[in-house]
Amino acid sequence: MKLLRIAVRNIRRNRRRTILNVIALAVGLGIALIAFGWINGYQVYIYGTLQDIETGHVQILNREYLDEAVRLPLDLNVPNYTETRVALTNIEGVGAAGGRINFSAKVSHGAESSYLLGRAIDPEAEAEITVLADSIKEGSYLSLENPGILVSVPLAKRFGVTPGDTMFITARDRYDVENLIDARVVGLYELGYPAVDDNIVFFDLITASELLSMEDEVTKIVLRAAPGTAIPELYSRVTESVPDLAVKSWQYFAQVAVSGVQADTASFQIIVVVLILLVVVGILNSMSMSVYERTRELGTLRAIGMKRRQMVGVIIAEAVTIGVLGFIGGVILSAPAVYYTGWVGFDLTQLLSEGDLEIPFGDRFFAAFTVGHYILTLVIGIVATAAGAWIPARRAARIEVAEAMRTAG
């Protein structure tokens, strides 16, 4: 405590240098704090949107399906879908469970035809797992009373269809027999994710099962965690409950997007590290100049009995105090940016044009700040200033009393 009082007194005596150090540190820590929230928000935003649009949280498949997934096999299924789904929804932490069948389909209307990915869904369950039901732009969502297909807005323009029109669907069933049905366009959807919007036509399970000769079978069951349930916990419970099936977390089905986000995150982190190193170098230079200018004062302290270890402690205490003040200043300086990015957000519809990104972006981006980010920023401020002061502190401790007293100071 005595060393801290001496350190605070020295800081107050050297106000100009202290103010400059605090301002420089506050700017660096403020930027670091904003970067932490931005990085976390970026991950939360992209991962959450992927889960809401495409992957859910956990998926269950036939153990052999993944090895043959490229051919979209219809003979490697999850059997007894109705019974299995009920059992899964009774597992603690499962918020919703819905079956899907992915298959290759030739979609035709008038003179236009194209091979697309057909995806059969359990409409009621899918509405609890993804945002598909909330993304209908025209017409209505699928239901037992309203069977048919959902076509994306881009595909509808391409085929020239509107809700109520009929499209012809050709697909090979599980026995490799080619079947043809006509399906009514129930609604037009738009998720804002080109990987889905440009390639997928959604069917209700009953319509698709008739087309594909499948009886109470699906190629996968997608789960959504109940509020407050961590995805790793859900994954562990489900894995124990269905030992005969393959259980995969959402990351497995979003590897390209996850890799892209991780690469971007690494770039952001490098920038933050460089910024922190610049802060350390600045503190090192400032403290070195301070020690040089105060040679006589430090020699006097040594002459009246201050030990070398205590001398190091005083210099480090000065730096740490500056670190705390810099953190406070950084929080104040960054407050407007934290508020804007965390609560107001960026309107991405004004920043991005359609098709700019092959990852799912919604209408607004928000940074995500946590208490941990503030604690980490404070720790960085303290460690950076302490590290920057260490060499000057050791140099001060090695000052010889006689030489220091001869120095004009």
C-alpha positions as CSV (number, residue, x, y, z in Angstrom):
1,M,0.0,0.0,0.0
2,K,2.9,2.4,0.8
3,L,4.4,1.7,-2.6
4,L,1.0,2.4,-4.3
5,R,0.8,5.8,-2.5
6,I,4.2,6.7,-3.7
7,A,3.3,5.6,-7.2
8,V,0.1,7.7,-7.2
9,R,2.0,10.7,-5.9
10,N,4.6,10.3,-8.7
11,I,1.8,10.1,-11.3
12,R,0.2,13.3,-10.0
13,R,3.5,15.1,-10.0
14,N,4.1,14.1,-13.7
15,R,0.7,15.1,-14.9
16,R,1.5,15.9,-18.5
17,R,3.2,12.6,-19.2
18,T,0.5,10.7,-17.2
19,I,-2.3,12.4,-19.3
20,L,-0.5,11.5,-22.6
21,N,0.0,7.9,-21.4
22,V,-3.6,7.5,-20.3
23,I,-5.0,9.0,-23.5
24,A,-2.8,6.7,-25.7
25,L,-3.8,3.7,-23.6
26,A,-7.5,4.6,-23.5
27,V,-7.6,4.8,-27.3
28,G,-5.9,1.4,-27.7
29,L,-8.0,-0.3,-25.1
30,G,-11.2,1.3,-26.4
31,I,-10.5,0.0,-29.9
32,A,-9.6,-3.4,-28.4
33,L,-12.9,-3.5,-26.5
34,I,-14.9,-2.6,-29.7
35,A,-13.0,-5.3,-31.6
36,F,-13.8,-8.0,-29.0
37,G,-17.5,-7.2,-29.2
38,W,-17.4,-7.1,-33.0
39,I,-15.6,-10.5,-33.2
40,N,-18.1,-12.1,-30.8
41,G,-21.0,-10.5,-32.6
42,Y,-19.7,-11.7,-36.0
43,Q,-19.6,-15.2,-34.7
44,V,-22.9,-15.1,-32.9
45,Y,-24.5,-13.5,-35.9
46,I,-23.3,-15.8,-38.6
47,Y,-23.5,-19.0,-36.6
48,G,-27.0,-18.2,-35.2
49,T,-28.2,-17.3,-38.7
50,L,-26.9,-20.6,-40.1
51,Q,-28.7,-22.5,-37.4
52,D,-31.9,-20.6,-37.9
53,I,-31.9,-21.0,-41.7
54,E,-30.2,-24.3,-42.4
55,T,-28.7,-26.6,-39.8
56,G,-30.6,-26.4,-36.6
57,H,-28.4,-27.3,-33.6
58,V,-28.0,-31.1,-33.9
59,Q,-28.8,-33.6,-36.7
60,I,-29.4,-37.3,-36.6
61,L,-28.8,-39.6,-39.5
62,N,-28.2,-43.2,-40.5
63,R,-24.6,-44.2,-39.7
64,E,-23.9,-45.0,-43.3
65,Y,-25.5,-42.0,-44.8
66,L,-22.6,-39.5,-44.4
67,D,-20.3,-41.8,-46.4
68,E,-22.8,-41.7,-49.3
69,A,-24.2,-38.2,-48.8
70,V,-22.9,-36.9,-52.2
71,R,-25.4,-39.1,-54.0
72,L,-28.3,-38.2,-51.7
73,P,-29.2,-41.8,-50.9
74,L,-32.8,-42.6,-50.2
75,D,-32.1,-46.2,-49.0
76,L,-30.0,-45.1,-45.9
77,N,-32.7,-43.7,-43.7
78,V,-33.8,-43.0,-40.2
79,P,-36.7,-45.5,-39.8
80,N,-39.9,-45.2,-37.7
81,Y,-39.8,-41.4,-38.0
82,T,-42.9,-40.7,-36.0
83,E,-41.9,-42.9,-33.1
84,T,-38.3,-41.7,-33.1
85,R,-39.3,-38.0,-33.2
86,V,-41.6,-38.4,-30.2
87,A,-38.7,-40.1,-28.3
88,L,-36.3,-37.3,-29.2
89,T,-38.7,-34.6,-28.1
90,N,-38.9,-36.2,-24.6
91,I,-35.1,-35.8,-24.1
92,E,-34.2,-33.1,-21.7
93,G,-33.0,-30.0,-23.6
94,V,-34.7,-30.8,-27.0
95,G,-36.9,-27.9,-28.0
96,A,-38.0,-29.2,-31.3
97,A,-37.4,-32.1,-33.7
98,G,-38.3,-32.4,-37.4
99,G,-37.6,-34.8,-40.2
100,R,-36.2,-34.0,-43.6
101,I,-35.6,-35.8,-46.8
102,N,-33.1,-34.4,-49.3
103,F,-33.3,-35.6,-52.9
104,S,-32.5,-34.6,-56.4
105,A,-35.5,-33.4,-58.4
106,K,-36.2,-32.2,-61.9
107,V,-38.5,-29.2,-61.6
108,S,-40.5,-28.0,-64.6
109,H,-43.0,-25.3,-65.5
110,G,-43.8,-24.5,-69.1
111,A,-40.7,-24.6,-71.2
112,E,-38.4,-24.1,-68.2
113,S,-36.9,-27.1,-66.3
114,S,-34.0,-27.6,-64.0
115,Y,-32.5,-30.1,-61.6
116,L,-32.7,-28.7,-58.0
117,L,-32.4,-30.0,-54.5
118,G,-35.7,-31.1,-53.1
119,R,-36.1,-30.9,-49.4
120,A,-39.1,-32.5,-47.7
121,I,-39.9,-31.1,-44.3
122,D,-42.3,-31.8,-41.4
123,P,-43.9,-28.3,-41.7
124,E,-45.1,-27.9,-38.1
125,A,-41.7,-29.1,-36.7
126,E,-39.6,-27.1,-39.2
127,A,-41.4,-23.9,-38.1
128,E,-40.0,-24.4,-34.6
129,I,-36.5,-25.3,-35.9
130,T,-35.8,-22.7,-38.6
131,V,-37.2,-19.4,-39.8
132,L,-38.6,-20.8,-43.0
133,A,-42.2,-20.2,-41.9
134,D,-41.4,-16.6,-41.2
135,S,-39.7,-16.1,-44.6
136,I,-42.8,-16.5,-46.8
137,K,-43.1,-13.5,-49.1
138,E,-46.2,-14.5,-51.1
139,G,-48.8,-17.2,-50.5
140,S,-48.7,-19.3,-47.4
141,Y,-46.6,-21.8,-45.5
142,L,-47.0,-25.6,-45.9
143,S,-49.3,-27.6,-43.6
144,L,-51.2,-30.8,-43.5
145,E,-54.2,-28.9,-44.8
146,N,-52.1,-27.0,-47.4
147,P,-49.7,-29.5,-49.0
148,G,-47.5,-28.7,-52.0
149,I,-44.2,-27.0,-52.5
150,L,-42.4,-23.7,-51.5
151,V,-40.4,-22.0,-54.2
152,S,-37.9,-19.2,-53.5
153,V,-38.5,-15.8,-55.0
154,P,-35.5,-16.0,-57.3
155,L,-36.6,-19.4,-58.6
156,A,-40.2,-18.2,-59.0
157,K,-38.9,-15.4,-61.2
158,R,-36.8,-17.9,-63.2
159,F,-39.7,-20.3,-63.7
160,G,-42.4,-17.6,-64.0
161,V,-44.6,-19.1,-61.3
162,T,-46.8,-17.6,-58.5
163,P,-48.7,-19.1,-55.6
164,G,-51.4,-21.4,-56.9
165,D,-49.5,-22.5,-60.1
166,T,-48.7,-26.1,-60.7
167,M,-45.1,-27.4,-61.3
168,F,-44.1,-30.9,-62.4
169,I,-41.6,-32.8,-60.3
170,T,-39.6,-35.8,-61.5
171,A,-37.5,-37.8,-59.1
172,R,-36.1,-41.3,-58.6
173,D,-37.5,-43.0,-55.6
174,R,-35.7,-45.3,-53.1
175,Y,-36.1,-48.2,-55.5
176,D,-34.5,-46.2,-58.4
177,V,-37.9,-45.9,-60.2
178,E,-38.5,-42.5,-61.8
179,N,-41.8,-41.0,-60.7
180,L,-43.6,-37.8,-61.8
181,I,-46.1,-35.7,-59.8
182,D,-47.7,-32.3,-60.2
183,A,-47.4,-30.1,-57.1
184,R,-49.1,-26.8,-56.3
185,V,-46.9,-23.8,-55.4
186,V,-48.2,-23.0,-52.0
187,G,-45.9,-20.0,-51.3
188,L,-42.8,-18.1,-52.2
189,Y,-40.0,-17.9,-49.6
190,E,-36.8,-15.8,-49.4
191,L,-34.2,-16.5,-46.7
192,G,-31.5,-14.2,-48.0
193,Y,-29.0,-17.1,-48.2
194,P,-28.1,-17.9,-51.9
195,A,-27.1,-21.4,-51.1
196,V,-30.7,-22.1,-50.2
197,D,-32.7,-19.6,-52.2
198,D,-31.0,-20.5,-55.5
199,N,-31.1,-24.3,-55.1
200,I,-33.8,-25.7,-52.9
201,V,-37.5,-26.4,-53.4
202,F,-39.3,-27.4,-50.2
203,F,-42.0,-30.1,-50.0
204,D,-44.2,-31.3,-47.2
205,L,-43.2,-34.8,-46.0
206,I,-46.4,-36.5,-47.2
207,T,-46.2,-35.2,-50.8
208,A,-42.5,-36.1,-50.9
209,S,-43.0,-39.6,-49.3
210,E,-45.5,-40.5,-52.1
211,L,-43.1,-39.3,-54.7
212,L,-40.1,-41.1,-53.2
213,S,-41.9,-44.3,-52.0
214,M,-40.9,-43.8,-48.4
215,E,-43.0,-44.9,-45.5
216,D,-42.5,-43.1,-42.2
217,E,-38.8,-42.7,-43.1
218,V,-36.6,-39.6,-43.4
219,T,-32.9,-39.1,-44.3
220,K,-32.3,-37.0,-41.2
221,I,-33.9,-35.5,-38.1
222,V,-32.9,-32.0,-37.2
223,L,-33.1,-30.8,-33.5
224,R,-33.2,-27.4,-31.9
225,A,-32.1,-26.9,-28.4
226,A,-34.6,-25.7,-25.8
227,P,-33.9,-22.1,-24.4
228,G,-31.1,-22.2,-21.9
229,T,-29.6,-25.5,-23.1
230,A,-26.0,-25.5,-24.4
231,I,-25.5,-27.3,-27.7
232,P,-22.7,-29.5,-26.4
233,E,-25.0,-30.7,-23.6
234,L,-27.8,-31.4,-26.1
235,Y,-25.3,-33.3,-28.3
236,S,-24.2,-35.5,-25.5
237,R,-27.7,-36.4,-24.3
238,V,-28.9,-37.2,-27.8
239,T,-25.8,-39.3,-28.6
240,E,-26.5,-41.4,-25.5
241,S,-30.2,-41.8,-26.4
242,V,-29.8,-43.0,-30.0
243,P,-26.7,-45.2,-30.1
244,D,-27.6,-46.9,-33.4
245,L,-27.7,-43.6,-35.3
246,A,-25.1,-41.0,-36.2
247,V,-25.4,-37.7,-34.3
248,K,-23.6,-34.6,-35.6
249,S,-23.5,-31.1,-34.3
250,W,-24.4,-28.2,-36.6
251,Q,-20.8,-27.3,-37.3
252,Y,-20.4,-30.5,-39.4
253,F,-22.9,-29.3,-41.9
254,A,-21.6,-25.7,-42.0
255,Q,-17.8,-26.3,-42.3
256,V,-17.2,-23.9,-45.2
257,A,-19.0,-21.0,-43.4
258,V,-17.3,-21.9,-40.0
259,S,-13.9,-22.0,-41.7
260,G,-14.5,-18.6,-43.2
261,V,-15.6,-17.1,-39.9
262,Q,-12.6,-18.6,-38.1
263,A,-10.3,-17.1,-40.8
264,D,-11.9,-13.7,-40.4
265,T,-11.8,-14.0,-36.6
266,A,-8.1,-14.8,-36.7
267,S,-7.5,-11.7,-38.8
268,F,-9.3,-9.5,-36.3
269,Q,-7.4,-11.1,-33.5
270,I,-4.0,-10.4,-35.2
271,I,-5.0,-6.7,-35.5
272,V,-5.9,-6.6,-31.8
273,V,-2.6,-8.2,-30.8
274,V,-0.6,-5.7,-33.0
275,L,-2.5,-2.9,-31.3
276,I,-1.7,-4.2,-27.9
277,L,2.0,-4.6,-28.8
278,L,2.0,-1.0,-30.0
279,V,0.6,0.0,-26.6
280,V,3.3,-1.9,-24.8
281,V,6.0,-0.3,-26.9
282,G,4.5,3.1,-26.2
283,I,4.4,2.5,-22.5
284,L,8.0,1.1,-22.6
285,N,9.2,4.3,-24.3
286,S,7.3,6.6,-22.0
287,M,8.4,4.8,-18.8
288,S,12.1,4.7,-20.1
289,M,12.0,8.5,-20.6
290,S,10.4,9.0,-17.2
291,V,13.1,6.9,-15.5
292,Y,15.8,8.9,-17.3
293,E,14.3,12.3,-16.4
294,R,13.9,11.2,-12.7
295,T,17.3,9.7,-12.2
296,R,18.2,12.1,-9.4
297,E,14.8,11.6,-7.7
298,L,15.2,7.8,-7.9
299,G,18.8,8.0,-6.6
300,T,17.5,10.0,-3.6
301,L,15.0,7.4,-2.9
302,R,17.7,4.7,-3.0
303,A,19.9,6.9,-0.8
304,I,17.2,7.1,2.0
305,G,16.9,3.4,2.1
306,M,14.5,2.2,-0.7
307,K,15.5,-1.2,-1.8
308,R,15.9,-2.3,-5.4
309,R,12.9,-4.6,-5.2
310,Q,10.8,-1.7,-3.8
311,M,12.0,0.6,-6.6
312,V,10.8,-1.9,-9.2
313,G,7.5,-2.2,-7.3
314,V,7.0,1.6,-7.4
315,I,7.6,1.8,-11.2
316,I,5.3,-1.1,-11.8
317,A,2.7,0.3,-9.5
318,E,2.8,3.6,-11.5
319,A,2.3,1.7,-14.7
320,V,-0.5,-0.4,-13.4
321,T,-2.3,2.7,-12.1
322,I,-2.0,4.2,-15.6
323,G,-3.3,1.0,-17.0
324,V,-6.5,1.2,-14.8
325,L,-6.9,4.8,-15.7
326,G,-6.5,4.0,-19.3
327,F,-9.1,1.2,-19.0
328,I,-11.6,3.7,-17.5
329,G,-10.8,6.2,-20.3
330,G,-11.1,3.5,-22.9
331,V,-14.6,2.5,-21.6
332,I,-15.7,6.1,-21.7
333,L,-14.2,6.8,-25.2
334,S,-15.7,3.6,-26.7
335,A,-19.2,4.0,-25.1
336,P,-20.8,5.6,-28.1
337,A,-19.4,3.0,-30.5
338,V,-20.4,0.2,-28.0
339,Y,-23.9,1.5,-27.8
340,Y,-24.3,1.9,-31.6
341,T,-22.8,-1.4,-32.6
342,G,-24.4,-3.4,-29.7
343,W,-27.9,-1.9,-29.6
344,V,-28.6,0.1,-32.7
345,G,-26.6,-2.1,-35.2
346,F,-25.8,-1.7,-38.8
347,D,-28.4,-1.8,-41.5
348,L,-26.9,-4.4,-43.9
349,T,-29.4,-3.8,-46.6
350,Q,-27.8,-0.4,-47.1
351,L,-24.2,-1.8,-47.0
352,L,-24.6,-5.0,-49.1
353,S,-26.2,-5.7,-52.4
354,E,-27.8,-8.9,-53.2
355,G,-25.4,-11.8,-53.8
356,D,-22.4,-10.0,-52.3
357,L,-21.8,-12.7,-49.7
358,E,-22.3,-16.5,-49.8
359,I,-22.9,-16.6,-46.1
360,P,-26.3,-15.9,-44.5
361,F,-26.6,-12.2,-43.5
362,G,-29.9,-10.9,-42.3
363,D,-31.0,-7.2,-42.3
364,R,-29.0,-6.0,-39.3
365,F,-25.7,-6.7,-37.6
366,F,-25.1,-6.3,-33.9
367,A,-21.9,-6.5,-32.0
368,A,-22.1,-8.7,-28.9
369,F,-20.4,-7.4,-25.7
370,T,-20.1,-9.4,-22.5
371,V,-18.8,-8.7,-19.0
372,G,-15.9,-10.9,-19.9
373,H,-14.8,-8.5,-22.7
374,Y,-14.5,-5.6,-20.1
375,I,-12.6,-7.8,-17.7
376,L,-10.3,-9.0,-20.5
377,T,-9.7,-5.3,-21.6
378,L,-8.8,-4.4,-18.0
379,V,-6.4,-7.3,-17.7
380,I,-4.8,-6.3,-21.1
381,G,-4.4,-2.7,-19.9
382,I,-2.7,-3.8,-16.6
383,V,-0.5,-6.5,-18.2
384,A,0.5,-4.2,-21.1
385,T,1.5,-1.3,-18.9
386,A,3.3,-3.6,-16.4
387,A,5.1,-5.3,-19.3
388,G,6.0,-1.9,-20.8
389,A,7.4,-0.7,-17.4
390,W,9.3,-3.8,-16.5
391,I,12.6,-3.0,-18.3
392,P,12.6,0.6,-17.2
393,A,11.9,-0.5,-13.6
394,R,14.8,-2.9,-13.7
395,R,17.0,-0.2,-15.1
396,A,15.9,2.2,-12.3
397,A,16.7,-0.5,-9.7
398,R,20.3,-0.7,-11.0
399,I,21.0,3.0,-10.5
400,E,24.0,3.6,-8.4
401,V,23.3,6.2,-5.6
402,A,26.5,8.1,-6.1
403,E,26.1,8.4,-9.8
404,A,22.4,9.4,-9.5
405,M,23.3,12.2,-7.1
406,R,25.9,13.6,-9.5
407,T,23.2,13.7,-12.2
408,A,21.6,17.1,-12.8
409,G,18.2,15.3,-13.2
